[in-house]
Amino acid sequence: MKLGRRAFLGGVSLAAIVASSQRALAQVLGYPRAIQGPMIGAPGPDYFTVWVRASGAFEVVLEYALDQDFRTVLTGGRAIASTDDDCCVVLKAEGLQPDTDYWYRLRFAGEPDRHQPLPYRTRTAPAGPADFRVAFGSCCRIQFDPDQRIWNAVRAIEPDLFIWLGDNIYGDSDEPAILADLYGRQRVVERLEPLLRSTPQIATWDDHDFGYNDSDGHSPYKASALKVFRNFWANPSYGEPDNPGVYFKQSYGGVDFFVLDGRYHRDETTKTDDASKTMLGAAQKAWLKRELKASRAPFKILAAGGGWSSAENEDGGDSWGVFLTERNEIFDFIRDEGIGGVVCISGDSHMGELNCIPWSERGGYDIYDFCSSPLAQMPAVRNLRQTPEVRIRDSWTRSVNVGVIRFDMTGPTPTLTYTLHDVLGEPVWDPLVLTPADLVNGVRTWDAKADPKELQRLERFRRGGGYYGYDPTPGWPNRPYYDGASD
């Protein structure tokens, strides 16, 4: 049937009216806005970065100012959100002053977010050596703890930088949509949101956000997991152009942080531990050696998901304890190249730990490993079945916890002070203080730094007794006599 010209034009007018009504309705009910975020990402002395997940595929613009009233509005980065990236974007404000407060806000499709009408404040990194705090942790399972009281303590500590050390979500899935959903749920935890909006966040992953429990570089899903990870974090970089992953270097306040990827290129844990077995892969390991050798920072922090000590050198171990040949190669390289100031941080173990690998016995210096775990997960008592080279402090299994390192790089002698804080924010140990002079070849510090009780336990263990006073089973320490909870 033919339509007359007048009828056709009438239909067009009706369609236009309907479309206009739909747009008006969308503005009322579904206006462009943030679904999750904003979150501050990797920091610099002349810039800050902002991550946000938009409610649709439209332009997102970052605005910032030196005052809360935005008397002078400055425009930062802009990007078009895409459904291919879960509508996540990372924006940057550049050309800024170091160590300075800035207020920021976001516009979505040209409009402010009606759910977040007030701006947020963040701070650029210092340009040189500074006095600052870094907090870190791992194992954050929203399915176990949706309230996550630990963030009250973290906010009260007022870190200048937060490092996520893996198991940041418990996806345990090969479905990108499942991983994205859990990231989204974690980003709207009420106690966490103020920290995300003000404090720079950087991250690596471990098995539960990489894939399934204990998964490795043979996972057929690792490329899709990496894409989701990149969508939801604002790290300074991701691996190298010819070597994918989440490893990168971040400098802050005169300290260099080397954040490592222990999953994407990892061999299976059951492989014989010899020179061919790798956690990092050849390219990442070569990158780490180059960057360590080039660094002139008094302290160099190696950050990884799993612990650096030999504690998990056992059946079912998943940490550096079952990659000791490669770990020792790295520590020997540090010694042989005369690279001072290296300290390790880690997660995954479901307990707070302060351990030491006494490389002074091999011509180097003692390398300390600070472990914070969990942030929001059930603590474990794996300490009953594990013995690292040296425990400097007793393991902490009574509550969730967060690690804090205070760096004072401003005086004639830079210092690093480590504490572990419980869910109420109380320090659970006496602080450990290190200076660059403690971290040079030929210097032994572990026995002077360790708690006397830990030295007694170590001596009892070396005489053939149980570390905690229990009689060991045959095969100790390579076979557990306590079946603790699995991660």
Salt bridges, closest charged atoms under 4 A:
GLU59 OE2 - ARG78 NH1 3.31
GLU63 OE1 - ARG105 NE 2.81
GLU63 OE2 - ARG107 NE 3.18
ASP67 OD2 - ARG71 NE 3.97
ASP69 OD2 - ARG71 NH1 3.59
ASP85 OD1 - LYS227 NZ 3.10
ASP86 OD1 - ARG53 NH2 3.99
ASP99 OD1 - ARG123 NE 2.99
ASP101 OD1 - ARG123 NH1 2.74
ASP131 OD2 - ARG406 NH2 2.55
ASP172 OD1 - HIS208 ND1 2.57
GLU193 OE2 - ARG197 NH2 3.30
ASP206 OD1 - ARG263 NE 2.87
ASP207 OD1 - HIS208 NE2 3.86
GLU240 OE2 - ARG290 NH2 3.12
ASP256 OD2 - LYS249 NZ 3.68
ASP267 OD2 - LYS271 NZ 3.39
GLU268 OE1 - HIS218 NE2 2.93
GLU291 OE1 - LYS249 NZ 3.96
GLU314 OE2 - ARG385 NE 3.12
ASP318 OD2 - ARG263 NH2 2.42
ASP318 OD1 - ARG266 NH1 3.13
GLU326 OE2 - LYS285 NZ 3.05
GLU329 OE1 - LYS285 NZ 2.99
GLU329 OE2 - LYS289 NZ 2.70
ASP332 OD1 - ARG335 NH1 3.15
ASP336 OD1 - ARG335 NE 2.80
GLU337 OE1 - LYS293 NZ 3.35
GLU353 OE1 - ARG391 NH1 2.84
GLU389 OE2 - ARG327 NH1 2.91
ASP394 OD1 - ARG457 NH1 3.38
ASP438 OD2 - LYS449 NZ 3.71
ASP447 OD2 - ARG444 NH2 2.90
ASP451 OD1 - ARG393 NH1 3.34
GLU454 OE2 - ARG457 NH1 2.65
